[in-house]
Amino acid sequence: MTQLDQLDDFYITSDLWLGRSQIMEIGKRTRWSSIEKMNQALIRSWNKVVGPEDHIVCLGNFAWDPMTARNALDRLNGHIYFLK
C-alpha cells in the first residue's frame, strides 16, 4: 500500500458528478450545453493538472452511473482511490 506522505503529488477531490444531467442546474454548471460536454471538459481539466503517476483521493460523488464512471476512469490520469 502506498503511503500518501511519501508521494510527490497527490490530490483530494469530490463532487464531480460526471454523467448527472441535473447537476448542471443544481450546481449552476450552465457554461456547458450538454452533460457530455461537461464530462469532456472536466476530464480535460483534470488531465491538465493530474499526471499519470499522481495519486487522487475521491471523497465521493464521482459519477452518476457505473458506465459513466468506467468511461471516465479509462480516460483520467492518475491513481484514483475512492472512500466508501
N, C-alpha and C positions, 0 to 999 in steps of 0.2 A: 504494500500500500504506500502511496506517495504521501509524504509529509508536506503540507502546504507551506510550512515555514522554510522548507528547503527549495522552494520553487522560485524561479526568476520572475515570472509573470503569472499572476492569477487574478481572476475577476469574480465578482459576485453580482448576480442579476436576478431579476424576477419580472413577471407580468408582461411577457412578450405577447401572449395571447395570439400566437400565429393561427390563422385559419378561422378565427371567430369574427364573423361579419359585424355582430352587434358592438364589438369593441370600438369600431370606427366612430360610432355615435357616443357610446358611453365614455370613451376615453378622449373624445374630441380629436380623433385622428382623421380629420377631414381633408388633409392635403392629398390623400390618395383617392382615386376614383373607384377602386375595387379592392377587395381583400387580397387578391392575387398580387396586385401592385404593392400593397402594403407589405405582404410577406417578402416579396423580392427586395424591396428597399431595406427592410430590417436585416435580412440576410447579407446584403451587400455592405451595409454599415457595420454589422458585426465583423465580417471578414476583413474590413479595413483596419480594425483595431486589434482583433484577436488573431494571433499567429497559430500555425498548425500544431505547435508543441505547447501552447499555453493551456492553462487549466481554468475552468469556469465552474463555479458552483451556482446552480439554478435553484432558487428558493421556492419556486412554484409558478403555476400558470404559464407554462411554456407554450403549449399548443392546445387547441380546442378538441382535436380528434387524433386518433393514433396514426392515420395515414399522413396527415399534415406534419405531425411530429417526426415520423420516419423520413419523409421527404426533406424536411429541414435539417435533420441530423446528418443526412448524407451530404449536405452542402455546406454546413457550418464548420469553420476552423475550430481547432482546439479539442481538448479532452473535457467532456461535459459530465458533471456529477449532479445528480438530482437528489434533493432531500425528500423524504416521504412525508 
